[in-house]
Amino acid sequence: MSDYSQRSKIDSIGIVLETADPERAWNAFRFGITALEDGHEVSVFLLGEGVEAEEITDDEFDVRDRMAAFVDAGGDLEACGTCLELRNSEESEFCPMSTMTDLLEVVTSSDRVLTVG
């Protein structure tokens, strides 16, 4: 583990979620919540299969619950509009339609970016 002085230099974290795998998506949001609780700004961008995260139903991994907790904790959540359209889906409370420009902003403005796919 790094010491606190190194950790304190990281203000913002971007997470790109590219999977609809229940456990991976659940863990991505759990990590985001942990980072928010530690005082970091966190943005999650749903890309590709990641835009299906809100619809995941799994007895062991309640992704929708973790998404709600992430948003309630102050996390920013965006979804690729093209990826939603390809799946004949519309934006929702948890999947607001965004663009590649929005993804670029998440990537270039975050101190660290994590991709979960």
N, CA, C and O of each residue as an XYZ file, in Angstrom:
468
protein
N       0.831     -1.188      0.000
C       0.000      0.000      0.000
C       0.874      1.250      0.000
O       1.943      1.291      0.610
N       0.387      2.256     -0.698
C       1.129      3.508     -0.726
C       0.826      4.317      0.519
O      -0.197      4.120      1.174
N       1.728      5.228      0.833
C       1.484      6.057      2.010
C       0.462      7.141      1.682
O       0.137      7.366      0.516
N      -0.041      7.811      2.715
C      -1.119      8.777      2.542
C      -0.702      9.947      1.664
O      -1.527     10.452      0.902
N       0.567     10.407      1.743
C       0.986     11.557      0.949
C       0.862     11.266     -0.546
O       0.508     12.162     -1.312
N       1.141     10.049     -0.973
C       0.978      9.684     -2.378
C      -0.509      9.602     -2.720
O      -0.924     10.080     -3.776
N      -1.302      9.010     -1.855
C      -2.732      8.833     -2.096
C      -3.453     10.171     -2.158
O      -4.388     10.335     -2.941
N      -3.027     11.130     -1.339
C      -3.718     12.407     -1.280
C      -3.548     13.215     -2.557
O      -4.296     14.169     -2.771
N      -2.595     12.870     -3.411
C      -2.388     13.577     -4.671
C      -3.418     13.167     -5.716
O      -3.538     13.819     -6.753
N      -4.151     12.112     -5.462
C      -5.166     11.634     -6.398
C      -6.520     12.183     -5.957
O      -7.100     11.733     -4.969
N      -7.005     13.162     -6.712
C      -8.284     13.774     -6.369
C      -9.450     13.128     -7.104
O     -10.543     13.002     -6.553
N      -9.218     12.718     -8.354
C     -10.328     12.219     -9.160
C      -9.972     10.898     -9.833
O      -8.836     10.660    -10.244
N     -10.988     10.056     -9.926
C     -10.835      8.729    -10.514
C     -11.932      8.538    -11.552
O     -13.103      8.810    -11.290
N     -11.544      8.074    -12.722
C     -12.495      7.730    -13.769
C     -12.538      6.217    -13.922
O     -11.497      5.560    -13.946
N     -13.724      5.675    -14.024
C     -13.895      4.234    -14.229
C     -14.664      4.041    -15.527
O     -15.765      4.567    -15.691
N     -14.081      3.285    -16.445
C     -14.761      2.944    -17.688
C     -15.218      1.501    -17.541
O     -14.400      0.586    -17.444
N     -16.524      1.306    -17.526
C     -17.100     -0.033    -17.363
C     -17.554     -0.536    -18.724
O     -18.460      0.034    -19.332
N     -16.913     -1.625    -19.210
C     -17.190     -2.148    -20.546
C     -17.731     -3.573    -20.524
O     -17.561     -4.311    -21.496
N     -18.373     -3.968    -19.442
C     -18.870     -5.336    -19.351
C     -20.227     -5.364    -18.665
O     -20.557     -4.489    -17.864
N     -20.998     -6.380    -18.993
C     -22.260     -6.632    -18.300
C     -22.123     -7.854    -17.395
O     -23.121     -8.397    -16.922
N     -20.881     -8.284    -17.156
C     -20.639     -9.385    -16.228
C     -21.044     -8.926    -14.830
O     -20.523     -7.917    -14.353
N     -21.945     -9.624    -14.163
C     -22.461     -9.164    -12.871
C     -21.386     -8.888    -11.820
O     -21.406     -7.835    -11.182
N     -20.466     -9.802    -11.636
C     -19.471     -9.620    -10.581
C     -18.529     -8.453    -10.888
O     -18.199     -7.672     -9.995
N     -18.101     -8.334    -12.128
C     -17.190     -7.239    -12.494
C     -17.870     -5.884    -12.366
O     -17.280     -4.939    -11.842
N     -19.106     -5.782    -12.842
C     -19.829     -4.517    -12.734
C     -20.076     -4.164    -11.273
O     -19.901     -3.013    -10.873
N     -20.478     -5.135    -10.486
C     -20.729     -4.942     -9.049
C     -19.467     -4.442     -8.355
O     -19.522     -3.515     -7.547
N     -18.331     -5.058     -8.673
C     -17.065     -4.641     -8.058
C     -16.630     -3.257     -8.512
O     -16.043     -2.512     -7.727
N     -16.905     -2.896     -9.758
C     -16.563     -1.558    -10.235
C     -17.298     -0.498     -9.423
O     -16.708      0.507     -9.025
N     -18.581     -0.723     -9.179
C     -19.347      0.248     -8.389
C     -18.962      0.211     -6.916
O     -18.956      1.251     -6.256
N     -18.642     -0.959     -6.392
C     -18.155     -1.041     -5.003
C     -16.872     -0.235     -4.847
O     -16.710      0.494     -3.868
N     -15.957     -0.364     -5.813
C     -14.721      0.411     -5.770
C     -15.024      1.905     -5.849
O     -14.444      2.698     -5.107
N     -15.931      2.289     -6.747
C     -16.301      3.701     -6.870
C     -16.858      4.259     -5.574
O     -16.526      5.380     -5.188
N     -17.697      3.495     -4.901
C     -18.266      3.927     -3.620
C     -17.164      4.090     -2.583
O     -17.150      5.069     -1.838
N     -16.249      3.142     -2.533
C     -15.127      3.213     -1.587
C     -14.300      4.468     -1.840
O     -13.912      5.158     -0.896
N     -14.030      4.765     -3.104
C     -13.246      5.956     -3.442
C     -13.992      7.232     -3.064
O     -13.381      8.176     -2.562
N     -15.302      7.272     -3.297
C     -16.102      8.439     -2.887
C     -16.055      8.620     -1.376
O     -15.896      9.737     -0.885
N     -16.192      7.536     -0.651
C     -16.156      7.598      0.816
C     -14.800      8.064      1.329
O     -14.700      8.603      2.431
N     -13.749      7.856      0.524
C     -12.403      8.287      0.893
C     -12.124      9.720      0.439
O     -11.012     10.218      0.612
N     -13.118     10.383     -0.136
C     -12.983     11.786     -0.495
C     -12.589     12.072     -1.933
O     -12.310     13.223     -2.270
N     -12.558     11.075     -2.776
C     -12.210     11.278     -4.179
C     -13.455     11.608     -4.993
O     -14.562     11.207     -4.635
N     -13.270     12.337     -6.082
C     -14.326     12.523     -7.059
C     -14.264     11.317     -7.986
O     -13.179     10.920     -8.411
N     -15.412     10.730     -8.304
C     -15.417      9.532     -9.133
C     -16.484      9.650    -10.215
O     -17.631     10.014     -9.956
N     -16.061      9.328    -11.443
C     -16.969      9.265    -12.578
C     -16.917      7.863    -13.154
O     -15.840      7.287    -13.310
N     -18.085      7.313    -13.472
C     -18.161      6.028    -14.165
C     -18.792      6.288    -15.518
O     -19.850      6.908    -15.621
N     -18.120      5.801    -16.559
C     -18.647      5.903    -17.918
C     -18.940      4.499    -18.406
O     -18.044      3.657    -18.476
N     -20.201      4.247    -18.746
C     -20.622      2.939    -19.251
C     -20.426      2.915    -20.757
O     -20.934      3.774    -21.477
N     -19.679      1.917    -21.223
C     -19.319      1.825    -22.633
C     -19.545      0.393    -23.111
O     -19.341     -0.551    -22.348
N     -19.960      0.222    -24.355
C     -20.192     -1.124    -24.882
C     -21.222     -1.850    -24.026
O     -22.274     -1.301    -23.699
N     -20.901     -3.101    -23.666
C     -21.819     -3.889    -22.832
C     -22.075     -3.247    -21.474
O     -23.045     -3.594    -20.799
N     -21.227     -2.327    -21.072
C     -21.410     -1.661    -19.785
C     -22.728     -0.918    -19.669
O     -23.249     -0.747    -18.566
N     -23.283     -0.467    -20.816
C     -24.567      0.236    -20.760
C     -25.707     -0.692    -20.350
O     -26.809     -0.229    -20.056
N     -25.448     -1.997    -20.330
C     -26.453     -2.967    -19.905
C     -26.433     -3.192    -18.386
O     -27.234     -3.972    -17.870
N     -25.539     -2.529    -17.680
C     -25.347     -2.773    -16.246
C     -26.626     -2.593    -15.437
O     -26.889     -3.364    -14.513
N     -27.413     -1.595    -15.773
C     -28.639     -1.327    -15.022
C     -29.631     -2.483    -15.107
O     -30.451     -2.660    -14.207
N     -29.565     -3.256    -16.160
C     -30.503     -4.349    -16.383
C     -30.004     -5.696    -15.857
O     -30.711     -6.698    -15.960
N     -28.815     -5.728    -15.305
C     -28.260     -6.991    -14.816
C     -29.098     -7.502    -13.654
O     -29.357     -6.773    -12.696
N     -29.514     -8.736    -13.740
C     -30.190     -9.386    -12.618
C     -29.358    -10.603    -12.233
O     -29.084    -11.480    -13.053
N     -28.970    -10.631    -10.983
C     -28.130    -11.713    -10.484
C     -28.412    -11.853     -8.994
O     -28.430    -10.859     -8.267
N     -28.629    -13.071     -8.543
C     -28.952    -13.305     -7.136
C     -27.817    -12.927     -6.195
O     -28.059    -12.507     -5.063
N     -26.601    -13.072     -6.652
C     -25.446    -12.821     -5.782
C     -24.912    -11.391     -5.883
O     -24.433    -10.839     -4.893
N     -24.992    -10.788     -7.077
C     -24.400     -9.472     -7.301
C     -25.488     -8.493     -7.721
O     -25.909     -8.487     -8.878
N     -25.943     -7.664     -6.784
C     -27.012     -6.708     -7.039
C     -26.398     -5.422     -7.603
O     -26.130     -4.466     -6.876
N     -26.188     -5.432     -8.907
C     -25.519     -4.308     -9.566
C     -26.353     -3.039     -9.471
O     -25.816     -1.970     -9.179
N     -27.633     -3.136     -9.708
C     -28.491     -1.939     -9.658
C     -28.435     -1.275     -8.283
O     -28.416     -0.048     -8.191
N     -28.408     -2.062     -7.229
C     -28.293     -1.518     -5.875
C     -26.986     -0.756     -5.701
O     -26.974      0.323     -5.110
N     -25.887     -1.306     -6.209
C     -24.578     -0.641     -6.088
C     -24.539      0.609     -6.961
O     -23.904      1.597     -6.593
N     -25.210      0.581     -8.117
C     -25.292      1.776     -8.963
C     -26.022      2.889     -8.214
O     -25.582      4.039     -8.213
N     -27.133      2.541     -7.582
C     -27.901      3.531     -6.823
C     -27.076      4.084     -5.668
O     -27.085      5.289     -5.417
N     -26.368      3.212     -4.970
C     -25.528      3.660     -3.856
C     -24.403      4.568     -4.347
O     -24.042      5.531     -3.670
N     -23.846      4.266     -5.523
C     -22.791      5.092     -6.114
C     -23.314      6.494     -6.408
O     -22.675      7.483     -6.049
N     -24.466      6.585     -7.055
C     -25.062      7.880     -7.381
C     -25.445      8.616     -6.099
O     -25.207      9.819     -5.986
N     -26.033      7.914     -5.138
C     -26.426      8.533     -3.865
C     -25.221      9.075     -3.098
O     -25.341     10.045     -2.350
N     -24.056      8.443     -3.287
C     -22.837      8.884     -2.595
C     -22.169     10.059     -3.311
O     -21.153     10.576     -2.845
N     -22.742     10.482     -4.449
C     -22.203     11.641     -5.160
C     -21.401     11.311     -6.399
O     -20.755     12.193     -6.965
N     -21.426     10.061     -6.836
C     -20.697      9.668     -8.038
C     -21.386     10.151     -9.299
O     -22.608     10.292     -9.345
N     -20.583     10.402    -10.319
C     -21.093     10.825    -11.616
C     -21.184      9.605    -12.513
O     -20.220      8.849    -12.628
N     -22.326      9.403    -13.146
C     -22.561      8.229    -13.975
C     -23.052      8.675    -15.341
O     -24.020      9.428    -15.445
N     -22.372      8.202    -16.401
C     -22.744      8.536    -17.761
C     -22.722      7.266    -18.600
O     -22.047      6.297    -18.253
N     -23.462      7.273    -19.705
C     -23.515      6.104    -20.583
C     -23.365      6.539    -22.032
O     -23.895      7.573    -22.438
N     -22.649      5.753    -22.798
C     -22.433      6.019    -24.219
C     -23.770      5.982    -24.963
O     -24.441      4.950    -24.994
N     -24.147      7.104    -25.558
C     -25.407      7.178    -26.287
C     -25.460      6.243    -27.475
O     -26.492      5.623    -27.730
N     -24.359      6.132    -28.209
C     -24.318      5.233    -29.363
C     -24.489      3.790    -28.920
O     -25.198      3.018    -29.565
N     -23.835      3.422    -27.811
C     -23.944      2.053    -27.296
C     -25.365      1.746    -26.850
O     -25.846      0.629    -27.035
N     -26.042      2.736    -26.260
C     -27.447      2.560    -25.888
C     -28.306      2.378    -27.138
O     -29.151      1.485    -27.192
N     -28.088      3.223    -28.136
C     -28.877      3.144    -29.372
C     -28.677      1.810    -30.075
O     -29.637      1.238    -30.591
N     -27.448      1.303    -30.104
C     -27.182      0.007    -30.735
C     -27.960     -1.121    -30.067
O     -28.239     -2.144    -30.692
N     -28.306     -0.934    -28.805
C     -29.048     -1.946    -28.046
C     -30.535     -1.602    -27.960
O     -31.279     -2.208    -27.188
N     -30.960     -0.617    -28.766
C     -32.351     -0.151    -28.756
C     -32.796      0.229    -27.354
O     -33.928     -0.041    -26.951
N     -31.895      0.855    -26.623
C     -32.179      1.302    -25.251
C     -32.215      2.821    -25.212
O     -31.693      3.504    -26.094
N     -32.836      3.316    -24.179
C     -32.906      4.758    -23.972
C     -32.183      5.113    -22.688
O     -31.891      4.250    -21.860
N     -31.901      6.394    -22.537
C     -31.268      6.817    -21.298
C     -32.234      6.626    -20.139
O     -33.448      6.540    -20.326
N     -31.672      6.562    -18.943
C     -32.488      6.386    -17.747
C     -31.829      7.160    -16.613
O     -30.834      7.858    -16.808
N     -32.401      7.022    -15.443
C     -31.844      7.691    -14.267
C     -30.384      7.305    -14.064
O     -29.555      8.152    -13.733
N     -30.074      6.043    -14.259
C     -28.715      5.574    -14.025
C     -27.861      5.567    -15.292
O     -26.641      5.422    -15.214
N     -28.478      5.719    -16.433
C     -27.730      5.711    -17.689
C     -28.061      6.946    -18.512
O     -28.709      6.833    -19.553
N     -27.632      8.121    -18.069
C     -27.885      9.313    -18.875
C     -27.048      9.264    -20.155
O     -25.860      8.943    -20.114
N     -27.669      9.580    -21.283
C     -27.005      9.476    -22.570
C     -25.872     10.495    -22.664
O     -26.065     11.686    -22.422
N     -24.698     10.005    -23.017
C     -23.512     10.836    -23.135
C     -22.821     10.553    -24.462
O     -23.300      9.753    -25.267
N     -21.699     11.212    -24.679
C     -20.994     11.112    -25.956
C     -19.529     10.760    -25.742
O     -19.049     10.704    -24.610
N     -18.832     10.524    -26.836
C     -17.393     10.282    -26.766
C     -16.669     11.509    -26.210
O     -15.627     11.375    -25.569
N     -17.208     12.684    -26.449
C     -16.622     13.903    -25.879
C     -16.702     13.854    -24.358
O     -15.774     14.280    -23.670
N     -17.808     13.335    -23.835
C     -17.949     13.190    -22.388
C     -16.954     12.164    -21.851
O     -16.367     12.364    -20.788
N     -16.764     11.061    -22.588
C     -15.765     10.068    -22.177
C     -14.374     10.679    -22.199
O     -13.581     10.444    -21.287
N     -14.070     11.452    -23.219
C     -12.775     12.125    -23.297
C     -12.568     13.023    -22.086
O     -11.468     13.081    -21.537
N     -13.602     13.714    -21.672
C     -13.521     14.579    -20.495
C     -13.229     13.767    -19.236
O     -12.405     14.168    -18.414
N     -13.903     12.629    -19.083
C     -13.646     11.768    -17.924
C     -12.196     11.318    -17.916
O     -11.529     11.368    -16.882
N     -11.708     10.879    -19.068
C     -10.346     10.342    -19.148
C      -9.296     11.432    -18.948
O      -8.312     11.217    -18.240
N      -9.492     12.588    -19.558
C      -8.460     13.628    -19.490
C      -8.505     14.447    -18.208
O      -7.510     15.075    -17.846
N      -9.639     14.452    -17.517
C      -9.719     15.235    -16.286
C      -9.495     14.421    -15.029
O      -9.365     14.982    -13.941
N      -9.447     13.105    -15.165
C      -9.235     12.235    -13.995
C      -7.747     12.051    -13.727
O      -6.943     11.964    -14.655
N      -7.392     11.992    -12.444
C      -6.008     11.730    -12.085
C      -5.630     10.279    -12.399
O      -4.485      9.994    -12.750
N      -6.582      9.380    -12.274
C      -6.376      7.961    -12.577
C      -7.613      7.441    -13.289
O      -8.731      7.862    -12.993
N      -7.410      6.523    -14.232
C      -8.515      5.908    -14.955
C      -8.371      4.398    -14.849
O      -7.300      3.840    -15.087
N      -9.464      3.754    -14.490
C      -9.530      2.302    -14.366
C     -10.542      1.803    -15.382
O     -11.658      2.318    -15.456
N     -10.161      0.806    -16.165
C     -11.094      0.192    -17.107
C     -11.439     -1.204    -16.606
O     -10.558     -2.015    -16.322
N     -12.732     -1.465    -16.503
C     -13.211     -2.775    -16.088
C     -13.951     -3.358    -17.281
O     -14.956     -2.811    -17.734
N     -13.435     -4.482    -17.786
C     -14.031     -5.041    -18.987
C     -13.998     -6.533    -18.984
O     -14.466     -7.163    -19.933
